[in-house]
Amino acid sequence: MAVQLTDDQIRQIARRVAATLSGSRAGAPSPERPLDPGRLVEGVFADMDAAVRAAAEAQRSLVAMTMAQRDKIVARLRAVMLEHAESLAGEALAETGLGRLEDKTAKNRLVAEKTPGTEVLTPMARTGDRGLSLFEPAPYGVIGAITPVTNPTSTIICNTIGMLAAGNGVVFNVHPAAKTVSIRTVHLINRAIVEAGGPPNVVTTLAEPTIESAQNLMKHPGVRLLVVTGGAGVVEVAMRSGKRAICAGPGNPPVVVDETADLEQAGRDIVRGASFDNNIVCVCEKEVLAVASISDGLAKSLRRHGAVILTAPQLRQLERVLFPKGAPPGSPAEVDKSLIGKHADAILSRIGLRVGPEIRLVVAETDIQHPLVWTEQMMPVLPLVKVATADEGIDLAQRVEQGLRHTAVMHSKNLDHLSRMARVMDCSIFVKNGPAYAGLGFGGEGYASFSIASPTGEGLTGPRQFSRERRCVLVDHFRIV
């Protein structure tokens, strides 16, 4: 059995080169079962074959357990992840440089508390003249999961709870820029599972994740299902892999504010939502389309709740900083990656504008062709476009969302406007009169998910999506009426 490592020792694993560590041992092998030579510590492996093999063996043990035992494992996972929510958030911030500590902590707590467990895996039965059929959700086996740099710990926690609740094992290929905290998260998860009586290595990862290892995971014959959370590039590769793939891709969520909206609430919610973790969460508000008659009132509300409104000259200065390679109108542009996920005051300092830490969001009035409107900028810089009517705003929102069908928001008291936007946008998440993150169950009803599979159609994912349906049929019997 592997020895218990200190947190510092766990962090050091990801800094080593896998080739150097291949075959090394974290502790003495158990006399009942030799330690896998590819394993470095519980859950962490030097090569993909070893990681998949270990997860497959552990999954067979997991699925042989009772549902009550699986519930116990999930409960222990929730408790351990809540205990470490803030420390993991701090380590993610230190390693990636993206976001805000308090928001990363909130994300970790959200997924630990509100990711569905086995309670959603309810079987169904159907009887008729020809007998009885039983329909049950069953595990796939080993799931290959790819996670992003933007939400490394929260995605791993969320996916793990849902996948294990459904009876699966999982191999994570984490983002290389977040490997240290991701490996630490996987190791803590393994500790929790074993403490609850579950098998070791039901959740595994690599010490040195790379693009090549992600490709190997997608092609591995021991992987039955892919769950990919990331940008358009990795989603496209996964969808061409030949395997069943659940893919959560990018979003460019628009917000429409009409003339009936509660402007004080709208301003507060937009600042909170668009600045949440400095806008690196895919559901965060990315552009505002406001009816012209209330746009000045909305701007005042945004200021009161922590936004700074740029002048036209300041916006021109900022454009040169945000888009150093230029930005053609009416299309997405490449942003300066060093500014992604940074605080508003740090971004504004690049144009000589000094503001205090209480400023959470930068807002600039633009036209509809401005590249900020069309770009998933992933920083707390929000374009505001004036429109003549709510219907014009809804039509433009559909255009700038670019068919991603991810998330959309509307602030309105007009039921006709709200209903029309819900139909037109056709998104996985539509939030009415709240911050966009309410669609994740944060301050809103519903369960949490950090893999929102709009490209492949599953929407918010959980144990049901990580299950396959099995049917058992008894012919001509057990109809009791």
matplotlib code that plots the C-alpha trace (Angstrom):
import matplotlib.pyplot as plt

x = [0.0, 1.3, 2.4, 0.6, 2.4, 2.5, 0.8, 4.3, 5.4, 2.2, 2.9, 6.4, 5.2, 4.0, 7.3, 9.3, 9.9, 7.9, 10.8, 12.9, 10.2, 9.1, 9.3, 9.9, 7.8, 6.0, 6.0, 6.4, 4.3, 1.4, 2.2, -1.3, -0.8, 2.4, 2.5, 2.0, 5.5, 3.8, 2.2, 4.0, 1.4, -2.2, -4.0, -0.8, 0.9, 3.9, 2.2, -1.2, -1.4, -0.8, -3.3, -6.1, -5.2, -5.4, -8.7, -10.2, -9.3, -10.6, -13.8, -14.6, -14.3, -16.4, -19.3, -19.4, -20.2, -23.7, -25.3, -25.2, -21.4, -21.2, -23.2, -20.8, -17.9, -19.6, -20.4, -16.8, -15.7, -18.0, -16.7, -13.0, -13.4, -15.3, -12.5, -9.9, -12.0, -10.0, -6.6, -7.1, -8.4, -5.3, -3.0, -5.0, -4.6, -0.9, -0.2, -2.3, -2.5, -6.1, -9.2, -10.0, -9.4, -12.9, -14.6, -12.4, -13.3, -17.0, -16.7, -15.1, -17.7, -20.5, -19.5, -18.8, -22.3, -24.5, -23.2, -25.8, -25.0, -26.7, -30.1, -30.6, -30.0, -33.5, -34.5, -37.8, -40.1, -42.8, -45.5, -48.0, -49.8, -46.5, -44.8, -42.3, -39.3, -36.8, -34.6, -31.5, -28.7, -25.4, -21.7, -19.7, -16.5, -13.5, -14.1, -11.3, -11.7, -9.8, -10.0, -9.2, -6.8, -9.7, -11.6, -9.1, -10.1, -13.9, -14.1, -12.2, -14.3, -17.6, -16.8, -15.5, -18.6, -20.9, -18.8, -18.2, -21.9, -22.7, -20.2, -17.4, -13.6, -12.0, -8.6, -7.9, -5.6, -5.4, -4.2, -0.4, -0.6, -2.6, -1.0, 0.3, -3.0, -4.9, -2.6, -3.1, -6.9, -6.8, -4.6, -7.0, -9.9, -8.1, -7.6, -11.2, -12.4, -10.1, -11.1, -14.7, -13.9, -13.6, -10.8, -7.6, -7.0, -10.6, -9.6, -6.2, -4.1, -0.6, 2.4, 3.3, 0.2, 0.7, -1.1, 0.3, -1.0, -4.5, -4.5, -3.4, -6.3, -8.8, -7.5, -7.0, -8.9, -9.6, -11.5, -15.3, -16.4, -14.7, -15.7, -13.9, -14.1, -12.1, -11.7, -12.9, -9.7, -9.8, -13.5, -13.1, -10.4, -12.6, -15.5, -13.4, -11.9, -14.4, -15.5, -18.7, -17.8, -19.5, -17.9, -18.2, -16.9, -16.6, -19.4, -20.0, -23.0, -24.9, -27.1, -30.1, -31.5, -34.9, -36.9, -38.8, -35.8, -35.1, -31.9, -30.5, -30.7, -29.5, -26.4, -25.6, -26.1, -24.1, -21.1, -21.2, -21.6, -19.2, -16.5, -16.9, -13.5, -12.5, -14.7, -12.8, -15.9, -17.6, -21.1, -20.0, -21.6, -19.5, -21.4, -24.5, -27.2, -29.2, -32.3, -31.1, -33.8, -32.4, -28.7, -27.7, -29.5, -27.9, -24.5, -25.1, -26.1, -23.0, -20.9, -22.6, -21.9, -18.2, -17.7, -15.7, -17.1, -14.4, -14.4, -14.0, -10.3, -9.7, -11.3, -9.1, -6.0, -7.3, -8.0, -4.3, -3.4, -6.1, -5.5, -1.8, -2.1, -5.1, -8.8, -10.9, -14.5, -17.4, -15.3, -13.5, -9.9, -6.9, -6.5, -3.2, -3.1, -1.2, -4.4, -6.8, -8.3, -6.5, -8.2, -9.8, -7.3, -4.3, -5.8, -6.5, -3.0, -1.8, -3.3, -2.2, -5.6, -5.4, -8.4, -8.8, -9.5, -13.2, -13.5, -14.4, -15.4, -14.4, -17.3, -17.1, -19.8, -19.1, -21.0, -22.1, -19.0, -16.5, -14.3, -15.0, -18.6, -17.5, -14.7, -14.8, -12.4, -12.2, -11.3, -13.5, -13.9, -17.5, -18.7, -22.1, -24.1, -27.2, -30.2, -33.4, -35.8, -35.7, -36.5, -33.4, -31.3, -32.6, -31.8, -28.3, -27.8, -28.4, -25.8, -23.1, -23.6, -22.5, -24.5, -22.6, -25.9, -24.2, -25.6, -27.7, -29.2, -32.0, -33.1, -36.8, -40.2, -41.9, -42.9, -43.2, -39.6, -38.3, -40.2, -39.0, -35.4, -35.5, -36.8, -34.5, -31.3, -31.9, -29.1, -28.2, -28.6, -31.0, -31.0, -33.8, -33.2, -30.0, -26.3, -25.3, -23.7, -27.2, -27.5, -24.9, -27.0, -25.0, -27.7, -30.3, -32.1, -30.7, -27.6, -24.0, -22.0, -18.7, -18.9, -21.7, -21.9, -23.6, -21.6, -22.7, -26.2, -26.2, -26.2, -25.4, -23.8, -24.1, -24.4, -27.3, -25.2, -22.3, -24.5, -25.8, -29.3, -29.6, -32.9, -34.0, -37.2, -39.4, -41.8, -45.5, -45.1, -45.1, -47.9, -49.9, -53.1]
y = [0.0, 3.5, 5.6, 8.7, 11.7, 15.2, 18.0, 19.3, 15.9, 15.6, 19.0, 18.0, 15.0, 17.2, 19.0, 15.9, 14.4, 11.2, 9.5, 10.0, 8.7, 5.7, 2.6, 4.5, 3.6, 5.9, 3.1, -0.6, -2.9, -4.7, -8.4, -9.2, -7.3, -5.9, -2.1, -1.2, -0.1, 2.8, 4.2, 7.0, 7.5, 6.6, 7.8, 9.3, 7.4, 7.8, 6.5, 6.3, 2.5, 2.1, 4.8, 3.2, -0.3, 0.7, 2.6, -0.4, -2.7, -0.3, 0.2, -3.4, -3.4, -0.2, -1.5, -4.7, -2.6, -1.8, 1.5, 2.2, 1.8, 4.0, 6.7, 6.5, 7.1, 10.1, 11.5, 11.2, 12.9, 15.8, 16.2, 16.1, 18.5, 21.0, 20.7, 21.5, 24.0, 27.1, 25.6, 24.1, 27.4, 29.2, 26.6, 26.9, 30.7, 30.5, 28.0, 29.4, 33.1, 33.2, 34.5, 35.4, 33.4, 33.8, 32.8, 29.8, 28.7, 29.2, 27.1, 24.2, 24.4, 24.6, 21.4, 19.6, 20.3, 20.5, 17.9, 15.2, 11.7, 8.3, 9.8, 10.7, 7.2, 6.0, 2.8, 2.6, -0.2, -0.7, -3.4, -4.4, -7.3, -8.9, -8.7, -6.5, -4.4, -2.9, 0.1, 0.9, 3.4, 1.5, 2.6, 2.9, 1.5, 3.8, 7.4, 9.5, 13.2, 16.3, 19.3, 23.0, 25.5, 27.9, 25.6, 22.8, 21.7, 22.4, 20.4, 17.5, 17.5, 17.8, 15.2, 12.7, 12.9, 12.4, 9.7, 7.6, 8.0, 6.3, 3.5, 4.6, 4.8, 7.9, 8.9, 12.6, 14.3, 17.6, 20.9, 21.1, 24.7, 23.4, 20.0, 20.5, 21.5, 19.0, 16.1, 17.2, 17.2, 13.7, 12.4, 13.9, 12.3, 8.9, 9.3, 10.1, 7.0, 4.6, 6.1, 5.4, 1.8, 2.2, 0.9, 2.8, 4.3, 4.5, 8.0, 8.4, 10.9, 11.4, 13.1, 14.8, 15.6, 16.7, 17.3, 13.9, 12.1, 13.7, 12.3, 8.9, 9.0, 9.7, 6.7, 4.3, 1.0, 0.8, 4.1, 3.7, 7.4, 10.7, 13.8, 16.9, 20.3, 22.9, 25.1, 24.5, 22.8, 19.9, 19.5, 19.1, 16.5, 14.6, 14.6, 13.1, 10.4, 7.7, 7.3, 8.5, 12.0, 14.4, 17.8, 21.1, 23.9, 27.6, 30.2, 33.9, 34.6, 37.7, 39.7, 41.6, 44.4, 45.8, 48.9, 47.0, 45.7, 46.4, 48.4, 48.3, 44.5, 44.2, 46.3, 44.4, 41.0, 41.9, 43.1, 40.0, 37.6, 39.2, 39.6, 36.2, 34.6, 37.4, 36.1, 32.8, 30.7, 29.8, 30.9, 34.4, 37.4, 38.4, 41.3, 43.5, 44.6, 47.3, 49.2, 52.7, 54.4, 52.7, 52.4, 55.5, 54.2, 50.8, 52.4, 54.3, 51.1, 49.3, 52.0, 51.8, 48.1, 48.1, 48.8, 51.6, 53.0, 53.8, 56.9, 56.5, 57.5, 55.1, 52.3, 53.0, 52.7, 49.5, 48.0, 48.2, 46.4, 43.7, 43.0, 43.5, 41.7, 43.8, 43.0, 43.0, 44.2, 41.8, 38.7, 37.1, 38.4, 37.0, 38.6, 39.1, 35.9, 37.5, 39.5, 36.5, 36.1, 39.2, 41.7, 44.8, 47.1, 45.2, 45.5, 49.2, 49.9, 48.9, 52.1, 54.3, 54.2, 53.7, 52.2, 50.5, 46.8, 47.5, 47.9, 44.4, 45.1, 47.3, 48.4, 50.2, 51.3, 49.9, 49.2, 45.8, 45.2, 45.7, 42.6, 42.6, 41.7, 38.7, 37.4, 35.1, 37.5, 35.7, 38.8, 41.3, 43.7, 43.9, 45.7, 47.5, 47.9, 50.2, 48.8, 50.4, 47.7, 44.4, 42.5, 44.0, 43.1, 39.5, 39.2, 40.6, 38.3, 35.3, 36.5, 37.3, 34.1, 32.5, 29.3, 27.9, 27.4, 27.7, 30.4, 33.6, 36.1, 38.6, 41.2, 42.0, 42.0, 41.4, 37.8, 38.1, 39.3, 36.6, 33.8, 35.0, 35.2, 31.7, 30.3, 32.2, 31.6, 27.8, 27.6, 25.0, 27.7, 30.7, 32.9, 35.4, 38.3, 37.0, 36.6, 34.0, 31.8, 31.2, 28.7, 26.5, 26.4, 29.1, 31.4, 29.7, 26.4, 23.3, 21.2, 22.1, 21.1, 22.4, 20.4, 22.0, 19.9, 22.2, 21.0, 17.4, 18.2, 16.8, 20.3, 20.3, 16.9, 14.6, 10.9, 10.4, 11.6, 9.4, 6.3, 4.1, 2.6, -1.2, -3.0, -6.3, -7.9, -10.6, -11.8, -12.6, -12.5, -10.2, -7.9, -8.0, -6.2]
z = [0.0, -0.8, 2.2, 3.2, 1.8, 3.1, 1.0, 0.1, -1.1, -3.3, -4.9, -5.7, -7.8, -10.6, -10.8, -11.6, -15.0, -15.6, -17.2, -14.1, -11.9, -14.0, -11.9, -8.6, -5.5, -3.0, -0.4, 0.2, -1.9, -0.2, 0.2, -1.2, -4.4, -5.9, -6.5, -10.1, -11.3, -13.2, -10.1, -8.3, -5.5, -5.2, -8.4, -10.1, -12.8, -15.1, -18.3, -19.8, -20.1, -16.4, -15.5, -17.6, -16.4, -12.8, -13.2, -15.0, -12.2, -9.6, -11.5, -11.5, -7.7, -7.5, -9.6, -7.5, -4.4, -3.2, -3.9, -0.2, -0.3, -3.3, -1.5, 1.4, -1.0, -2.6, 0.9, 2.0, -1.3, -0.6, 2.9, 1.9, -1.0, 1.3, 3.8, 1.2, -0.9, 0.0, 0.0, -3.5, -4.7, -3.4, -5.1, -8.3, -8.3, -7.4, -10.2, -13.0, -12.1, -13.2, -11.3, -7.7, -4.5, -3.0, -6.3, -6.8, -3.3, -4.0, -7.1, -5.2, -2.5, -5.1, -6.9, -3.7, -2.4, -5.5, -7.9, -8.2, -6.8, -7.0, -6.1, -9.8, -11.0, -10.6, -12.4, -14.4, -15.1, -17.7, -17.7, -20.4, -21.9, -22.9, -19.6, -17.8, -18.8, -16.3, -17.4, -15.4, -15.8, -15.9, -16.0, -19.1, -17.4, -17.7, -18.7, -20.2, -19.0, -20.2, -17.9, -18.5, -16.9, -16.1, -13.7, -12.9, -9.4, -9.6, -12.9, -11.4, -8.3, -10.2, -12.8, -10.2, -8.1, -11.1, -12.7, -9.6, -8.6, -11.9, -11.2, -13.5, -13.1, -14.6, -16.0, -16.1, -18.5, -16.8, -18.3, -18.1, -16.8, -13.8, -13.3, -9.7, -8.1, -10.3, -9.2, -5.6, -6.1, -7.6, -4.8, -2.1, -4.0, -3.8, -0.1, 0.4, -1.6, 0.3, 3.6, 2.7, 1.9, -1.9, -4.1, -4.7, -8.2, -9.3, -10.3, -11.9, -13.7, -15.1, -13.4, -16.7, -18.8, -22.3, -25.6, -26.7, -23.6, -24.2, -27.7, -26.3, -23.8, -26.6, -28.6, -25.8, -26.2, -22.5, -22.5, -23.2, -23.0, -23.4, -21.4, -22.7, -21.0, -22.9, -26.0, -29.5, -30.6, -28.1, -28.6, -32.3, -31.8, -29.4, -31.7, -34.4, -32.1, -33.1, -29.4, -27.8, -26.6, -24.3, -25.1, -23.2, -25.4, -25.3, -24.8, -25.5, -23.3, -24.1, -21.7, -22.9, -20.7, -21.7, -20.7, -18.0, -16.1, -12.5, -13.3, -9.7, -9.7, -13.3, -12.6, -9.5, -11.1, -14.2, -12.2, -10.0, -12.9, -15.4, -12.8, -11.1, -11.0, -13.4, -16.1, -16.8, -16.2, -19.5, -18.4, -17.4, -19.1, -22.1, -23.6, -22.8, -25.2, -23.5, -24.8, -25.4, -23.3, -20.1, -21.0, -19.0, -15.9, -16.3, -16.6, -13.3, -11.6, -12.9, -11.4, -8.1, -7.9, -8.7, -12.4, -14.1, -17.4, -19.9, -22.1, -25.9, -25.8, -22.9, -24.9, -27.8, -25.5, -24.1, -27.5, -28.3, -25.1, -25.4, -29.1, -29.8, -33.1, -34.2, -34.2, -37.3, -36.7, -36.5, -35.6, -32.7, -32.1, -30.2, -26.8, -25.0, -23.0, -20.1, -19.3, -19.2, -15.7, -14.3, -11.9, -13.4, -11.7, -13.2, -16.7, -16.3, -15.0, -18.5, -19.8, -16.9, -15.2, -11.4, -9.6, -6.3, -5.7, -5.1, -8.9, -10.2, -13.8, -16.7, -19.0, -22.3, -24.7, -28.2, -31.4, -32.4, -34.7, -31.9, -31.4, -27.7, -28.5, -30.6, -28.5, -25.5, -23.8, -20.4, -18.4, -16.5, -19.5, -20.7, -23.9, -23.7, -26.9, -27.2, -29.1, -30.1, -28.8, -26.9, -30.1, -31.7, -28.7, -28.8, -32.5, -32.0, -29.0, -31.2, -33.7, -31.2, -29.3, -32.6, -32.4, -29.4, -27.6, -24.3, -22.0, -22.3, -19.8, -19.9, -17.4, -18.0, -16.4, -19.8, -20.2, -24.0, -24.2, -21.8, -23.6, -27.0, -26.0, -24.4, -27.7, -30.0, -28.1, -27.7, -25.1, -22.5, -19.8, -19.9, -16.8, -16.2, -13.9, -12.2, -12.7, -15.3, -12.7, -11.2, -14.1, -12.3, -9.2, -7.5, -6.1, -8.2, -8.1, -9.8, -9.7, -10.4, -13.5, -14.8, -18.0, -20.0, -23.1, -25.7, -28.7, -28.2, -26.9, -23.3, -21.7, -18.0, -17.2, -14.2, -13.3, -15.8, -18.7, -17.5, -17.6, -20.4, -20.3, -19.9, -20.4, -18.9, -20.3, -18.9, -21.5, -20.7, -16.9, -13.9, -15.1, -11.9, -12.9]

ax = plt.figure().add_subplot(projection="3d")
ax.plot(x, y, z, "-o")
ax.set_aspect("equal")
plt.show()
